[in-house]
Amino acid sequence: MTVSAVWGWFTDPANWHGTDGVPNRVLQHLFYTGLTLLIALVIAVPVGAWIGHSGRARWLVTGANAARAIPTLGLLFAVSMFVGPLIKSDLAFVIPSITVLVLLAIPPLLSGTYAGIDSVEPAARDAARGMGMTGWQVLSKVEAPCALPLFLSGLRSATLQVIATATIAASVSLGGLGRYLIDGLASRDYVQMVCGSILVALLALLADGLLALFEKRAVSPGISGRATRVARSRVTSSDPHSETGSTGANRPEADPRQAALVGSAGAGPVEATAATGTPSERDRT
């Protein structure tokens, strides 16, 4: 297997058309990922917001994080063996895969939502209650905007994990980019396996980049710290006495007397007096 072989696979038109083509496999992969994240968001966000707002049942967050240690592939086979005999359609393969991926996506979403709500300053909550806000208004108008950075971090983590792990759906006869890995392994087509891995990595990087841009737009500048940096740069550029660079531009002029004192630091008392002048001479000047 060489780089030219990998490049030949990507440039082969046969790999970009039909049900086994890259566009169709990417759409299937995105469908599994989107459905998984939607279900996980519906479950994890309300629970995480309630735990962070009320401070109760924090053991749920600990338990969800501990569940990450469960092997995903083994859990998929276990759920498939349990659900398969009960359903006589393609859902017998879809439901186990989505269930396992949802269990994988819930911990980072739950932790991010809980940590974001819990980290809000108590003074902000007290000020909101002092203004007459109800508990729901405090949660939706004060805590939720402040928790947005940590929540989006959890969403990014969950998205990357689901995109990378959705390849296991191919092991139970579903589609997605995992088909290149499973089929390539079965036929010992290692070029196809490498190309499938590259596609999964590129899709994960693209999704993370889009979420990073969304986070930059959605988070308030006051929360993200951009407003402070912009204000500091404006103050620095508008202050004529501030240091703007190593060239010494816009620096205040040095006092001649201080320069004389610094220059005469290694001189004796007589030379220092001659350089700076006696007190009576300084008064006259």
C-alpha positions as a printed NumPy array, in Angstrom:
array([[  0.   ,   0.   ,   0.   ],
       [  1.417,   3.353,  -1.071],
       [  0.346,   6.963,  -1.185],
       [ -0.274,   6.631,  -4.912],
       [ -2.681,   3.754,  -4.228],
       [ -4.618,   5.884,  -1.732],
       [ -4.693,   8.777,  -4.182],
       [ -5.862,   6.412,  -6.92 ],
       [ -8.777,   5.277,  -4.735],
       [ -9.907,   8.861,  -4.12 ],
       [ -9.618,   9.807,  -7.798],
       [-11.477,   6.727,  -9.045],
       [-14.933,   7.874, -10.292],
       [-16.427,   4.51 ,  -9.328],
       [-15.959,   5.368,  -5.649],
       [-18.043,   8.551,  -5.946],
       [-21.232,   7.188,  -7.518],
       [-23.958,   4.773,  -6.503],
       [-25.057,   3.49 ,  -3.13 ],
       [-21.486,   2.615,  -2.2  ],
       [-20.122,   6.001,  -3.293],
       [-18.535,   8.453,  -0.894],
       [-21.355,  11.072,  -1.013],
       [-24.015,   8.509,  -0.114],
       [-21.891,   7.031,   2.681],
       [-21.196,  10.514,   4.093],
       [-24.922,  11.342,   4.111],
       [-25.669,   8.09 ,   5.944],
       [-22.954,   8.844,   8.46 ],
       [-24.306,  12.361,   9.011],
       [-27.83 ,  10.966,   9.442],
       [-26.707,   8.612,  12.213],
       [-24.715,  11.404,  13.85 ],
       [-27.509,  13.988,  13.662],
       [-30.181,  11.631,  14.964],
       [-27.928,  10.542,  17.817],
       [-27.078,  14.088,  18.87 ],
       [-30.719,  15.176,  18.679],
       [-31.872,  12.407,  21.002],
       [-28.93 ,  12.951,  23.359],
       [-29.6  ,  16.702,  23.518],
       [-33.25 ,  16.134,  24.4  ],
       [-32.199,  13.871,  27.271],
       [-28.979,  15.433,  28.585],
       [-29.599,  19.188,  28.392],
       [-32.76 ,  19.39 ,  30.564],
       [-31.31 ,  16.984,  33.112],
       [-27.959,  18.798,  33.243],
       [-29.649,  22.193,  33.539],
       [-31.849,  20.956,  36.385],
       [-28.914,  19.45 ,  38.276],
       [-26.8  ,  22.591,  37.873],
       [-29.669,  24.925,  38.811],
       [-30.941,  22.997,  41.816],
       [-27.72 ,  21.325,  42.959],
       [-29.527,  18.006,  43.413],
       [-28.781,  14.504,  42.095],
       [-25.201,  15.299,  41.162],
       [-24.502,  11.597,  41.303],
       [-26.173,  11.352,  37.887],
       [-23.279,  13.282,  36.34 ],
       [-20.764,  11.025,  38.071],
       [-22.61 ,   7.93 ,  36.941],
       [-22.846,   9.152,  33.341],
       [-19.109,   9.82 ,  33.234],
       [-18.421,   6.375,  34.679],
       [-20.524,   4.841,  31.905],
       [-17.895,   5.945,  29.38 ],
       [-15.841,   2.943,  30.434],
       [-18.381,   0.544,  28.885],
       [-16.982,  -0.917,  25.629],
       [-19.084,   0.461,  22.783],
       [-18.752,  -2.468,  20.39 ],
       [-19.577,  -5.034,  23.066],
       [-22.614,  -3.017,  24.144],
       [-23.762,  -2.82 ,  20.516],
       [-23.686,  -6.599,  20.135],
       [-25.475,  -7.078,  23.46 ],
       [-28.284,  -4.662,  22.559],
       [-28.565,  -6.172,  19.069],
       [-28.984,  -9.673,  20.483],
       [-31.707,  -8.423,  22.832],
       [-33.628,  -6.209,  20.375],
       [-33.118,  -8.288,  17.206],
       [-35.613, -11.084,  18.012],
       [-38.268,  -8.519,  19.027],
       [-38.274,  -6.489,  15.797],
       [-38.651,  -7.959,  12.321],
       [-37.43 ,  -5.045,  10.198],
       [-34.377,  -2.922,   9.541],
       [-35.061,  -1.179,  12.848],
       [-33.578,  -4.245,  14.51 ],
       [-30.198,  -2.888,  13.379],
       [-30.892,   0.859,  13.583],
       [-32.236,   0.919,  17.153],
       [-29.229,  -0.821,  18.779],
       [-26.752,   1.383,  16.913],
       [-28.529,   4.637,  17.772],
       [-29.018,   3.499,  21.377],
       [-25.32 ,   2.829,  21.847],
       [-24.326,   6.113,  20.209],
       [-26.807,   8.031,  22.37 ],
       [-25.32 ,   6.487,  25.5  ],
       [-21.932,   7.609,  24.227],
       [-23.069,  11.185,  23.548],
       [-24.965,  11.81 ,  26.79 ],
       [-21.979,  12.06 ,  29.235],
       [-20.169,  15.025,  27.583],
       [-23.435,  16.869,  26.976],
       [-24.652,  16.258,  30.519],
       [-21.309,  17.244,  32.045],
       [-20.977,  20.375,  29.898],
       [-24.496,  21.581,  30.687],
       [-24.175,  20.873,  34.401],
       [-20.714,  22.444,  34.7  ],
       [-21.802,  25.545,  32.799],
       [-24.875,  26.156,  34.96 ],
       [-23.082,  25.313,  38.181],
       [-20.181,  27.688,  37.439],
       [-22.368,  30.811,  37.251],
       [-21.391,  33.362,  39.876],
       [-23.756,  33.354,  42.891],
       [-23.801,  37.159,  42.754],
       [-25.379,  37.005,  39.292],
       [-28.102,  34.68 ,  40.556],
       [-28.761,  36.874,  43.599],
       [-28.97 ,  39.996,  41.442],
       [-31.458,  38.288,  39.119],
       [-33.617,  37.178,  42.03 ],
       [-33.381,  40.656,  43.513],
       [-34.85 ,  42.019,  40.287],
       [-37.869,  39.779,  40.78 ],
       [-36.999,  37.006,  38.315],
       [-38.524,  33.603,  38.802],
       [-36.472,  30.421,  38.914],
       [-37.164,  29.699,  35.232],
       [-36.208,  33.261,  34.257],
       [-32.954,  32.998,  36.202],
       [-32.158,  29.741,  34.426],
       [-33.071,  30.888,  30.916],
       [-31.89 ,  34.518,  30.992],
       [-28.895,  34.433,  33.338],
       [-27.517,  30.942,  33.838],
       [-28.017,  29.553,  30.33 ],
       [-26.155,  32.372,  28.498],
       [-23.28 ,  32.167,  30.989],
       [-23.164,  28.378,  30.606],
       [-23.039,  28.492,  26.797],
       [-19.216,  28.139,  26.428],
       [-19.031,  24.965,  28.517],
       [-22.16 ,  23.55 ,  26.921],
       [-20.763,  24.077,  23.421],
       [-17.503,  22.453,  24.504],
       [-19.496,  19.396,  25.567],
       [-21.378,  19.466,  22.262],
       [-18.129,  19.544,  20.308],
       [-16.758,  16.628,  22.316],
       [-19.941,  14.605,  21.823],
       [-19.983,  15.334,  18.084],
       [-16.423,  14.155,  17.608],
       [-17.02 ,  10.981,  19.613],
       [-20.203,  10.128,  17.72 ],
       [-18.68 ,  10.758,  14.289],
       [-15.692,   8.585,  15.148],
       [-17.744,   5.812,  16.737],
       [-20.632,   5.738,  14.238],
       [-18.445,   3.497,  12.108],
       [-19.508,   0.574,  14.332],
       [-22.976,   0.753,  12.756],
       [-21.51 ,  -1.037,   9.754],
       [-20.77 ,  -4.064,  11.927],
       [-24.522,  -4.715,  12.217],
       [-25.192,  -4.325,   8.485],
       [-25.879,  -0.576,   8.429],
       [-24.292,   2.024,   6.177],
       [-22.081,   5.024,   6.776],
       [-18.369,   5.451,   6.369],
       [-17.817,   2.383,   8.518],
       [-18.713,   0.237,   5.518],
       [-15.315,   1.036,   4.013],
       [-13.652,  -0.3  ,   7.149],
       [-15.78 ,  -3.424,   7.596],
       [-15.9  ,  -4.344,   3.903],
       [-12.224,  -3.563,   3.459],
       [-11.326,  -5.781,   6.384],
       [-13.459,  -8.621,   5.043],
       [-11.849,  -8.443,   1.582],
       [ -8.398,  -7.45 ,   2.887],
       [ -8.595,  -4.24 ,   0.879],
       [ -6.381,  -2.157,   3.132],
       [ -6.363,   0.802,   0.759],
       [-10.125,   1.061,   1.138],
       [ -9.789,   0.866,   4.919],
       [ -7.213,   3.657,   4.996],
       [ -9.337,   5.854,   2.743],
       [-12.386,   5.249,   4.938],
       [-10.395,   6.253,   8.009],
       [ -9.248,   9.424,   6.271],
       [-12.837,  10.308,   5.379],
       [-13.963,   9.831,   8.994],
       [-11.12 ,  12.029,  10.262],
       [-11.846,  14.759,   7.715],
       [-15.545,  14.726,   8.576],
       [-14.76 ,  15.032,  12.287],
       [-12.352,  17.921,  11.702],
       [-14.875,  19.722,   9.497],
       [-17.651,  19.344,  12.065],
       [-15.392,  20.572,  14.86 ],
       [-14.333,  23.585,  12.815],
       [-17.938,  24.531,  12.066],
       [-18.892,  24.202,  15.726],
       [-15.898,  26.344,  16.71 ],
       [-17.074,  29.091,  14.361],
       [-20.598,  28.792,  15.729],
       [-19.265,  29.04 ,  19.276],
       [-17.361,  32.202,  18.393],
       [-20.536,  33.787,  17.013],
       [-22.982,  32.527,  19.626],
       [-21.091,  33.251,  22.851],
       [-21.381,  36.808,  24.13 ],
       [-18.13 ,  38.827,  23.864],
       [-18.425,  39.713,  27.532],
       [-18.429,  36.037,  28.506],
       [-15.754,  34.874,  26.091],
       [-13.408,  37.738,  27.036],
       [-13.255,  39.237,  23.549],
       [-14.825,  42.486,  24.759],
       [-12.109,  42.927,  27.4  ],
       [ -9.329,  42.326,  24.884],
       [-10.882,  44.735,  22.38 ],
       [-11.343,  47.433,  25.026],
       [ -7.763,  46.995,  26.239],
       [ -6.398,  47.277,  22.715],
       [ -8.435,  50.426,  22.097],
       [ -7.207,  52.036,  25.306],
       [ -3.629,  51.128,  24.437],
       [ -3.889,  52.55 ,  20.915],
       [ -5.55 ,  55.771,  22.105],
       [ -3.067,  56.467,  24.949],
       [ -0.216,  58.639,  23.59 ],
       [  2.057,  57.661,  26.468],
       [  1.595,  53.875,  26.119],
       [  4.305,  51.591,  24.779],
       [  3.284,  50.279,  21.369],
       [  6.343,  48.338,  20.377],
       [  9.985,  47.659,  20.796],
       [ 10.923,  50.685,  18.656],
       [ 10.056,  53.068,  21.454],
       [  7.262,  54.862,  19.592],
       [  4.69 ,  56.774,  21.677],
       [  6.85 ,  56.483,  24.795],
       [  6.977,  59.458,  27.218],
       [ 10.088,  61.602,  27.017],
       [ 12.638,  60.845,  29.7  ],
       [ 13.456,  63.454,  32.356],
       [ 16.952,  64.933,  31.704],
       [ 17.694,  64.872,  35.42 ],
       [ 16.882,  61.137,  35.641],
       [ 19.057,  60.461,  32.635],
       [ 21.918,  62.367,  34.256],
       [ 21.481,  60.44 ,  37.488],
       [ 21.435,  57.083,  35.66 ],
       [ 24.474,  58.045,  33.639],
       [ 26.374,  59.112,  36.739],
       [ 25.528,  55.988,  38.765],
       [ 29.069,  54.658,  38.43 ],
       [ 30.728,  58.033,  39.047],
       [ 31.994,  59.388,  42.322],
       [ 30.265,  62.005,  44.491],
       [ 32.1  ,  64.918,  42.864],
       [ 31.336,  63.758,  39.312],
       [ 27.694,  63.079,  40.216],
       [ 27.352,  66.58 ,  41.675],
       [ 28.903,  68.094,  38.588],
       [ 26.51 ,  66.17 ,  36.381],
       [ 23.318,  66.959,  38.275],
       [ 24.238,  70.29 ,  39.821],
       [ 24.073,  71.436,  43.409],
       [ 20.715,  72.064,  45.054],
       [ 21.128,  75.827,  44.703],
       [ 21.963,  75.494,  41.006],
       [ 18.925,  73.28 ,  40.411],
       [ 16.713,  75.818,  42.155],
       [ 18.026,  78.583,  39.958],
       [ 17.324,  76.575,  36.821]])
